[in-house]
């Protein structure tokens, strides 16, 4: 018989080439990682959070080593046992027996396989483990909540910090045992411990014992998993359409089934252990069959039968205790309990008089006319100054006290926008050494425009800009207005600083250059650091440029959100950082959330879906769509726009999750007492948290479990009626709006984040939600709940009334033609004089402009109250139309009036059920006929002005149209 042919051996030259190739690959991969680590190391040192990087790295290394050693060690032990107790003599089936060839190859390179296989498998497992470093840190530093779950009596901290780690460890043991079982099976087969020849094959005693023990350990681990599965029932999704948490079926069928299956799994594991020492495999086989059958009958069939025939017919009664637990847990987990939410009855309808409206000096004077989501191009065209400056796509709302008056402002930082550089400006020197920073804060009072569009001959409807920059100090003095860190600086690095006596090179204005003098950036003067960054960015100019000297610094990771995320990787960040002038410096304020995935009995929320709205759109920046069941705005972070200093403040010091992370990264979060009064005055209630809470409040304002089960009192978040041309709105949620206004029963105006809520699957208004941002009442949620029997119009219905008005629709349709487009601003809902006032700005913009040369201008203001509609270029006149002459006098901050008399109030005609008006209009009289001719003439003039693109002529035509319409309506009285 010819002996088996061994594998061909490698030549010495081939071995050298393979070793060299391996070393090169390791250098390329490892060298890149080492380079990135050093760049990050320098950056963390700059911001003073190096302990975060090192703690995270140390945890990942330890986790890599432990998992690699455990998995690799178990694999090595398995292979050693399988080889050690292999059969002495193994028959060969023939000269071409493939198993024999494999066996020979392994024996010839035994050390390579004995060491290489465990090392490779251990390394692969170890490389997958570091992603779970947060689970380890939360386990090591877990803090008790001081509250127990209602079923097992465990502290909530067990589910938040301990159980995830135990689950992780158990999963790795499952993986290790499964790999060992497969490798033992293969090894015994190759070395003859298992043979398939003959009628029944052959299994050696050693192979049977080893495989039986591994199978027994696997089943024993499954028994442990059954024990942990009991806790998973506390966030069961069996009845997810109604609530999350352990249902009646879970508690009375699944929970006992888990314990029964646990006992059977232990018996099955013992059967495998017994089989390791006996020839008879019937005992483990019977045990496995019993486990499988029990899983089907006890674990699946019995719960289904109980659910179908016991629970479902009386679900409202059977599920009531679980729903009650779910309501309490959800309110606790998301901060919407009675201690945070004040639900107040509100009529929602009122016949307010002009005097009552004038008396509302908290809301009416502060009605916001400027929509920050619409004005980016207006700010850019009128305040950009140079092509390389820019503003964030969505501007921000904040409040300031100027000359003793507090009001809300639309604010934006004038940032450096590298994408705006053209021609030679894109040269490496200009891009990274000259155009390095933005310049100042631009703001505009949110309740004002310069003039009504028609009064200014086409140049009105614009914000009253107030600028604080290097050339002027506007509404708020700024000590250092230069913006080196901002939202438009993603992946953009700049090299700043120069030796004393060196001429400045950074562009600061047309008259002056500037040299950076702050502490931001990483020193790059040394040859080593220059070489490192030249490699990191693949740019040789960093190494050879003569302008880079001993005092030069390189700035990178310049987006405020990215900087905070890097130093606090355990936070989920709000997607809307905003700039504020705090203590004389421009600071970016970023809201940070602590979250948990599994809070017992609490509702589970898809974070990305819950925080999306029409303003973000399909391509907007959204939060990751993680599943959470706990949310706290625990951290307020600031990033200095000049030197990039990052500070984290513990805003909710009672949050247990925050306390846990403070133990993991001691000294990185400052106490709440470190927040200065000026910073506190600019903190806003965060939008993303509010979106999650308002979504939950649509259901969890209900206290009674039976009412909750019936869903009869549930609400909905309204869709935005102002997008898609205003024709029916969009399916995306209406965003919440920041306003400075009053609330019923509240003294004085306050800065709030507000939203309307409508009835379930209906468009009638159900409630109005407001979250306070004032320091004294910060975080207080006020819900004005309307009576169920009333039918107060909601946002979609009000928008339909706006567009259904003959006057409004005819003028807007005319404006849409040819050279003008219509854009609807945010539809605000405001509680005024016992009712609800809707206000919506309407912007016009010249169509077909090139190179973004056009921008929106406020053309009209729509007002609706009760069943009365107002429409004018001035808010004060629109209010007069709704409430009567004199009501608009309270709107002192709105666009100036022209002194023209207000048009008479024109209440909309209620529709009958068949959709027709309740009254038939009478034939026009002689005065109306004359006025109608004037209307037609004004419309023709407006159309001609639009075709010519003359905005001044359009303004004059709109004024004539207003006068003609007023005359027509007056003639009808």
Buried (B, 14 or more C-beta within 10 A) or exposed (E): EEEBEEEEEEEEEEEEEEEEEEEEEEEEEEEEEEBEEBBBBBBBEBBBBBBBBEBBBEBBEBBBEBBBBBBBEBBBEBBEBBBEBBBEEBEBEEEEBEBBBBBBBBEEEEEEBBEEBBBEBBBBBBEBBBEBBBBBBBBEBBBBBEEBBBBBEBBBBBBBBBBBBBBBBBEBBBBBBEBBBEBBBBBBBBBBBBBEEEEEEBBBEBBBBBBBBBBBBBBBBBBBBBBEBBBBBBBBEBBEEBBBBBBBBBBBBBBBBBBBBBEBBBBBBBBBBBBBEEEEBEBBEEBBEBBEEBBEEBBEEBBEEBBEEBBEEEBBEBBBBBBBBBBBBBBBBBBBBEEBBEBEEBBBBBEBBBEBBBEBEBBBBBBBBBBBBBBBBBBBBBBBBBEBBBBBEBBBBBBBEBEEEBBBBBBBBBBBBBEBBEEEBEEEBBBBBBBBBBBBBBBBBBBBBBBBBBBBBBBBBBBBBBBBBBBEBBBBEBEBBBBBBBBBBEEBBBBBBBEEEEEEBBBBEEEEEBBBEBEBBBBBBEEEBBEBBBBBBEBEBBBEBEBBEEBBBBBBBBBBBBBBBBBBBBBBBBBBBBBBBBEEBBBBBBBBBBBBBBBBBBBBBBBBEBBBBBBBEEEBEBBEEEEBBBBBBBBBBBBBBBBBBBBBBBBBBEBBBBBBBBBBBEEBBBEEEEBEEBBBBBBBBBBBBBBBBBBBBBBBBBEEBEBBBEEEBBBBBBBBBBBBBBEBBBEBBBBBBBBBBBBBEBEEBBBBBBBBBBBBEBBBBBBBBBBBBBEEBBBBBBBBBBEEEEBBBBBBBBBBBBBBBEBBEBBBEBBBEBBBBBBBBBBBBBBBBBBBBBBBBBBBBBBEBEEEEBBBBBBBBBBBBBEBBBBBBBBBBBBBBBBBBBBBBBBBBBBBBBEBEBBBBBEBBEEEEEEEEEEEEEEBEEEBEBBBEBBEBBBEBBBBBBEEBBBEBBBBBBBBBBBBBBBBBBBBE
